[in-house]
Amino acid sequence: MKIETVKDGRIMTVTLEGRLDTTTAPSLEAELRREINGVEELTLDFNGLEYLSSAGLRVLLAAQKVMNRQGSMVIRGVNETIQDIFDVTGFSDILTIE
């Protein structure tokens, strides 16, 4: 998986490409922990994301909890397969998906 982070003051965009699964979720978790302090607007760009596992969902939930305290989080570019995962798991009710 490829992770690209762009931070502009209190706004951060994280672009993901590939698979967010058991193998790659720790990399995203580490990146978010390292960069999320002071961020008020977090955007996750899923345009290049092909697959999302339960390990990835756990990382997203943790990020959402942090952002509930310090700002907002939005997920953009979700494909139909990943949207189905969000719907089935109930994450579409927890996350802001555009």
Phi and psi in degrees as GROMACS dihedral restraints (atoms count N, CA, C in turn):
[ dihedral_restraints ]
;  ai    aj    ak    al  type     phi  dphi    fc
    3     4     5     6     1  -107.4    20    10
    4     5     6     7     1   131.7    20    10
    6     7     8     9     1  -120.3    20    10
    7     8     9    10     1   124.8    20    10
    9    10    11    12     1  -122.7    20    10
   10    11    12    13     1   123.8    20    10
   12    13    14    15     1  -114.7    20    10
   13    14    15    16     1   129.2    20    10
   15    16    17    18     1  -123.6    20    10
   16    17    18    19     1   122.7    20    10
   18    19    20    21     1  -119.2    20    10
   19    20    21    22     1   127.2    20    10
   21    22    23    24     1  -129.5    20    10
   22    23    24    25     1    91.5    20    10
   24    25    26    27     1    66.2    20    10
   25    26    27    28     1  -118.0    20    10
   27    28    29    30     1   -97.1    20    10
   28    29    30    31     1    10.5    20    10
   30    31    32    33     1  -113.6    20    10
   31    32    33    34     1   129.9    20    10
   33    34    35    36     1  -132.6    20    10
   34    35    36    37     1   135.8    20    10
   36    37    38    39     1  -119.7    20    10
   37    38    39    40     1   129.3    20    10
   39    40    41    42     1  -117.3    20    10
   40    41    42    43     1   119.4    20    10
   42    43    44    45     1  -103.2    20    10
   43    44    45    46     1   128.6    20    10
   45    46    47    48     1  -115.2    20    10
   46    47    48    49     1   137.7    20    10
   48    49    50    51     1  -131.5    20    10
   49    50    51    52     1   136.0    20    10
   51    52    53    54     1   105.3    20    10
   52    53    54    55     1  -134.9    20    10
   54    55    56    57     1  -117.8    20    10
   55    56    57    58     1   129.3    20    10
   57    58    59    60     1  -103.1    20    10
   58    59    60    61     1    97.0    20    10
   60    61    62    63     1  -137.7    20    10
   61    62    63    64     1  -166.8    20    10
   63    64    65    66     1   -56.9    20    10
   64    65    66    67     1   -35.0    20    10
   66    67    68    69     1   -75.8    20    10
   67    68    69    70     1   -38.3    20    10
   69    70    71    72     1  -100.6    20    10
   70    71    72    73     1   -18.9    20    10
   72    73    74    75     1   -56.7    20    10
   73    74    75    76     1   -40.1    20    10
   75    76    77    78     1   -59.7    20    10
   76    77    78    79     1   -31.4    20    10
   78    79    80    81     1   -66.8    20    10
   79    80    81    82     1   -43.5    20    10
   81    82    83    84     1   -66.5    20    10
   82    83    84    85     1   -42.2    20    10
   84    85    86    87     1   -59.2    20    10
   85    86    87    88     1   -44.5    20    10
   87    88    89    90     1   -64.1    20    10
   88    89    90    91     1   -42.2    20    10
   90    91    92    93     1   -62.4    20    10
   91    92    93    94     1   -45.1    20    10
   93    94    95    96     1   -65.0    20    10
   94    95    96    97     1   -43.7    20    10
   96    97    98    99     1   -60.1    20    10
   97    98    99   100     1   -38.7    20    10
   99   100   101   102     1   -70.4    20    10
  100   101   102   103     1   -35.3    20    10
  102   103   104   105     1  -110.4    20    10
  103   104   105   106     1   -12.2    20    10
  105   106   107   108     1   -79.2    20    10
  106   107   108   109     1   -18.7    20    10
  108   109   110   111     1   -58.1    20    10
  109   110   111   112     1   128.4    20    10
  111   112   113   114     1    83.1    20    10
  112   113   114   115     1    -4.7    20    10
  114   115   116   117     1   -78.7    20    10
  115   116   117   118     1   130.9    20    10
  117   118   119   120     1  -105.3    20    10
  118   119   120   121     1   -24.1    20    10
  120   121   122   123     1  -130.8    20    10
  121   122   123   124     1   114.0    20    10
  123   124   125   126     1  -113.4    20    10
  124   125   126   127     1   124.8    20    10
  126   127   128   129     1  -116.4    20    10
  127   128   129   130     1   129.2    20    10
  129   130   131   132     1  -107.7    20    10
  130   131   132   133     1   118.8    20    10
  132   133   134   135     1   -95.8    20    10
  133   134   135   136     1   111.5    20    10
  135   136   137   138     1  -100.6    20    10
  136   137   138   139     1    12.8    20    10
  138   139   140   141     1   -53.3    20    10
  139   140   141   142     1   -34.8    20    10
  141   142   143   144     1  -100.9    20    10
  142   143   144   145     1     6.0    20    10
  144   145   146   147     1   -84.3    20    10
  145   146   147   148     1   127.2    20    10
  147   148   149   150     1   -99.2    20    10
  148   149   150   151     1   -29.1    20    10
  150   151   152   153     1  -149.4    20    10
  151   152   153   154     1   145.4    20    10
  153   154   155   156     1  -137.9    20    10
  154   155   156   157     1   123.3    20    10
  156   157   158   159     1  -103.8    20    10
  157   158   159   160     1   179.4    20    10
  159   160   161   162     1   -63.0    20    10
  160   161   162   163     1   -31.5    20    10
  162   163   164   165     1   -64.1    20    10
  163   164   165   166     1   -39.6    20    10
  165   166   167   168     1   -65.8    20    10
  166   167   168   169     1   -40.9    20    10
  168   169   170   171     1   -59.7    20    10
  169   170   171   172     1   -39.7    20    10
  171   172   173   174     1   -61.5    20    10
  172   173   174   175     1   -41.5    20    10
  174   175   176   177     1   -65.5    20    10
  175   176   177   178     1   -41.3    20    10
  177   178   179   180     1   -63.9    20    10
  178   179   180   181     1   -40.9    20    10
  180   181   182   183     1   -63.6    20    10
  181   182   183   184     1   -42.5    20    10
  183   184   185   186     1   -63.1    20    10
  184   185   186   187     1   -41.6    20    10
  186   187   188   189     1   -65.0    20    10
  187   188   189   190     1   -39.9    20    10
  189   190   191   192     1   -63.1    20    10
  190   191   192   193     1   -40.3    20    10
  192   193   194   195     1   -61.3    20    10
  193   194   195   196     1   -42.8    20    10
  195   196   197   198     1   -63.6    20    10
  196   197   198   199     1   -46.7    20    10
  198   199   200   201     1   -70.1    20    10
  199   200   201   202     1   -24.6    20    10
  201   202   203   204     1   -62.0    20    10
  202   203   204   205     1   -30.2    20    10
  204   205   206   207     1   -83.7    20    10
  205   206   207   208     1   -30.9    20    10
  207   208   209   210     1  -121.4    20    10
  208   209   210   211     1    -0.2    20    10
  210   211   212   213     1   166.9    20    10
  211   212   213   214     1  -135.2    20    10
  213   214   215   216     1  -135.8    20    10
  214   215   216   217     1   155.9    20    10
  216   217   218   219     1  -133.6    20    10
  217   218   219   220     1   136.0    20    10
  219   220   221   222     1  -133.6    20    10
  220   221   222   223     1   144.9    20    10
  222   223   224   225     1  -113.6    20    10
  223   224   225   226     1   128.3    20    10
  225   226   227   228     1  -122.0    20    10
  226   227   228   229     1   155.6    20    10
  228   229   230   231     1    74.0    20    10
  229   230   231   232     1    33.1    20    10
  231   232   233   234     1   -79.1    20    10
  232   233   234   235     1   127.8    20    10
  234   235   236   237     1   -80.6    20    10
  235   236   237   238     1   172.6    20    10
  237   238   239   240     1   -62.3    20    10
  238   239   240   241     1   -40.0    20    10
  240   241   242   243     1   -62.7    20    10
  241   242   243   244     1   -45.7    20    10
  243   244   245   246     1   -71.4    20    10
  244   245   246   247     1   -35.6    20    10
  246   247   248   249     1   -61.0    20    10
  247   248   249   250     1   -40.4    20    10
  249   250   251   252     1   -60.0    20    10
  250   251   252   253     1   -41.0    20    10
  252   253   254   255     1   -62.4    20    10
  253   254   255   256     1   -45.2    20    10
  255   256   257   258     1   -60.9    20    10
  256   257   258   259     1   -41.3    20    10
  258   259   260   261     1   -67.0    20    10
  259   260   261   262     1   -47.0    20    10
  261   262   263   264     1   -64.9    20    10
  262   263   264   265     1   -37.9    20    10
  264   265   266   267     1   -84.9    20    10
  265   266   267   268     1    -9.4    20    10
  267   268   269   270     1    85.0    20    10
  268   269   270   271     1     0.9    20    10
  270   271   272   273     1   -67.0    20    10
  271   272   273   274     1   -22.9    20    10
  273   274   275   276     1   -66.4    20    10
  274   275   276   277     1   -19.6    20    10
  276   277   278   279     1   -85.8    20    10
  277   278   279   280     1   -18.6    20    10
  279   280   281   282     1   -97.0    20    10
  280   281   282   283     1   -38.8    20    10
  282   283   284   285     1   -97.5    20    10
  283   284   285   286     1   153.8    20    10
  285   286   287   288     1   -93.6    20    10
  286   287   288   289     1   114.4    20    10
  288   289   290   291     1  -118.6    20    10
  289   290   291   292     1   124.5    20    10
